[in-house]
């Protein structure tokens, strides 16, 4: 296994795993991949003979359960777990996938079926590094303040009847919701902190949907617990710092990126009209390995 770093903009640099001669992606040692992923938060698998038809054979190895994706995203390659990324040409601002929703995947996988001719770079920002750079005042704010995402998620076919059915969501921070048969949507409020523990013990990461609230059609609003808006000066500091530490990934065909969705935020640059860019996404709701399973130490390891 040959490795390299992705970018100095990430803490630890991220990891590129290059194909060695006659090596298959399935020859990579599971424990080594997991250890690299937990420490670095992002792995780029490059030059492997991988295509979309066998993509989930590889992601299955690191997944206990897949996430259901938004209905607006088309299923690809006759596989319900492989979806298009969002359509459109516009820029996608930094966000942690579904961090506003009851389903918050641990890992997302981005695969390049066809690279863009120009533009369309995927952007990545390390929430571990971003949290370290935030001012003490902003850190104090997010350690104490919870974000309330009011959301609606299409779940059933629309029906011509005025019925709202209560629905239990056994998810911490949600609990109560209802399905509106008129529009086929589940309505709930998901309560979540914008900062949470990293896989690396004793560290925190800033990974959330705050910068993309207005771009996500499933979000009705995102406020603090008392209903007030997050102050502009906080958004401004987050935006300024995240711009400084955002990396642009230029895709090559068959690139596969494994992203710690609870550490990294991602997005994309503008796409040129009629460009052949084709990126698909797989979401692992739960990994097949424990959170921090390779980064925690025994007392004897701590000097």
N, C-alpha and C positions, 0 to 999 in steps of 0.2 A: 504494500500500500504506500503510494507516494502522496505526501501532503504538502500544502502550502497555505499561506494566510490569504484571506480575502481582502481585508482593508484595515488600516490602522485606526479608522474611525470607530471600530468596534473594540470593546475591551477584550483583550486576548487575540484579536485579529480575525476571528472566525476561521473556518477551516475549509480548504479545497481538498477533496480526495480525488486524485487523478488515477485513471486506469493504468495499471502496470501491464507489461506484455502478457498476453493470453489470459488476463484476469477478468473474471466476470464480476458484476456488482454483487452477485450472490456468494462470491468467495470472501467478501469482506467479513471480518470477525465481528459478530454481534456485540460482544462486550466492548470491543475497541470503539465501535461506532457510537454506542451509547455513552461511553465515557467522554468522547470528544464532543458529542452533542450537549451533554449536560454542562460541561465546562465552558464551551464557546457559544452555545445557543443557536448556531447556524452552521450548516454543512452544505457545501456545493459539491455534488457528484458530477464530474466532468469526464467526457471522452468514453464513457461506458456505452456498450451496445444495448441501449435501453429504449424501448418504445412504449407507447401508451397501452398497447395490448397486454403487456406484462408488468405495467407499472404497479398495480396493486398486489402483485405477487411479492414485490419487494416491500412495499409499505405495510403489508400484512404482518411482516416480521416484527415491526416496531409498534403495532397497534393492537389494543385490546378491544376497542369499540370505535367505529366511525361516527362522525356527526352527520345529521341530516342537514342538507344545505338549503338555501333560499330557493323557493319555487321558481323564481325568475331566472335561475341559472340552469341552462340546458344540460341534461345528462349527455355524456360523451362516451363513445366507444362501447355502447351497450352495457355500460357499467354505472350503476346508481351512485357509486362512491367517487366517480370522476366527473367533474363539472367544469363548464366554462367559467372563467373569471367574468366579471361584469362586462357587459357590452358597452359600446360607446367609445368615443375618441378622447373624451375629456380626461384631465389629470385626476388621479385618485389620491387624496390626501392621506397622510400617515394614519394608520389605525391597526389595532390588534383584532384579528378576525372574530366577529361575533362576541366581542367583549361586553357588549350591551345586552346580551340575550341570555336566557337560561342555559343554552348550550354554548359553552366557551371552550373550544378545542385546545388541547395541550400542544398539538403539533399541526402545522399546515405544511403541505408539500406542493411546490410549484414546479410544473414540468413544461419545458419548451418543446412543443410539437413543431412549430415553425417560428424562427426568430424574425423580428422586425427588420425591415430594410434600413430604416432610420427612425430614431426616437423610440418611444414605448418602453424605456428602461423601467425595470422594477426598482423601487427605492426601499431601503431598509435602514432603520434607526434602532440602535441598541438601547433598550429601556434601562439596562443596568448602568450604562455610562451616562445616559441622560439624567437619571435620578441623582447620580453623584454630582452632576454639574448644577442642579437646581439650587437656588438660594435656600437658606435655612427657613426663611419666612414661608416660601412656597411648600417646602417639605412639611413643615408644621401644619399647614393648611390641609394638605391631602392625607396626612396621617390621621387627622381627626374628622374630616368631612367626607361623607358618603355621597356618591352620585346616584340619583334616581332617574333611570331611563324609563320613560313611558313608551311602550312599544305596541305595535300590532303586527302579527305574523300570520300570513295566509296559511291555513291548515286544512280547510275543506272546501268543497265546491259551494258557490253561492246558492242560497235557497230563498225563494220568495216568501219568507215568513218572518214575522217580527218576534224572534226568540233569542234570548240571551241565556246561555247555559253556563252556570258556574263550573269552573274547572280548577282542580287542584294541581299545582305544579310543585312536585317534591324537590324543589331546588332552594338552597339557602339564598335568602334575599328576594325570593319571589313569593311562592306559596299560593297566593290567590290570583285567579284570573277568570275570564269568561270568554266563551265563544259566541260571536255574533253571527247568526245564521244568514243574516241579510247580506253581509259582505264576505263571509267565510273566514274571518280573521279571529285569532286569539288575541285578546287584550290583557295586558298585565303591566306591572311596574317591576322592573328588575333593579334591585338595590346592590350596588357594588362599589368597592373602593377603586380609585384610579391607580393605586400603588399596591403591590403585594409581594410576598416572599419570592426570592429567586430560588432556583435549584441549587445554587451555591449557598451553603448555610450562613446565616447571619447577614445576608445581603438583601436589598430590596430593588425592585424594578418598577419603572413607570411605563406601563403598557395598557392602553385603553382606547376608547373611541371618541375622546373629547374633541379632537381636531377634525373629525369627520361626521359629527352629529347631523349637520344640515345636509350631508350628501347621502345619508342612509335612509331609504324609503320606509324602512320598518320602524324608525325612531320618530315618535311624535314630538317628544321633548326630552331634554336632559338637563336636570336642575339639581340643586343641593336639596338636602332632606327637608328644609323648610320652604321649598318652592322657589327660592331665589336663584338668580343666575350667577354663574361663576364670573367673578370680576374680570374686566378686560385686561388689567395689568398682569393677571396670572396667565391668560392666554398668550399675551405678548411675549412673556418670558419663555414660555414653553415653545412657542413658534420660533423665536430667535435662536434658542439653543438647539432645538431639533434640526433646524436648517444647517447649523454648523456641523452636525454629526450624522448627516444623512448620506448614505452611499448609494450610487446609481449602478445597478447591475446590468451590463449589456449581455443579452442572452446569446448563447450558441445552441445550435440544434442538439436536442437530447439532454441539455442541462437539467438537472434535478436539484432543487434546493429544499432542504429539510429545515424548517424554522420553528424555534421555540416560540409559540404564539403567546405565551405568557411572559415573555421577555422582550421580544422584538416587535416593533410595529413596521408595517409595510404599506406600499402604495405603488403608484406608477406615474410616469411622465406622459405628456400628451402623445397620442397615437396619430400618425398621419393617415388621412383618409385613403381607403383602398389598399393599405399596407397589409401584407399577408400574416402579420403577427398572430400566433395562436398559442396561448398559454392556458393550461388547465390546472385545476386545483383539487387536492384531496385533503380532507380534514380528519385528523385522528382525535376523536373526543377524549379518549384515554389512551395513554401509551402502554406498551406491554412491560414497561419497567417503572419502578417507583420514582416519585418526585424527589430528586436529590439522592438517588440510590447509589451513585458513584462518587459524589462530591463530599459526602459527610465522612467524618473521621471518628475514630475511637479516641478516648482520652490519652492513650499512649502515643498517638500520632501528633498530638498538639504540643508544641514546644512552648 
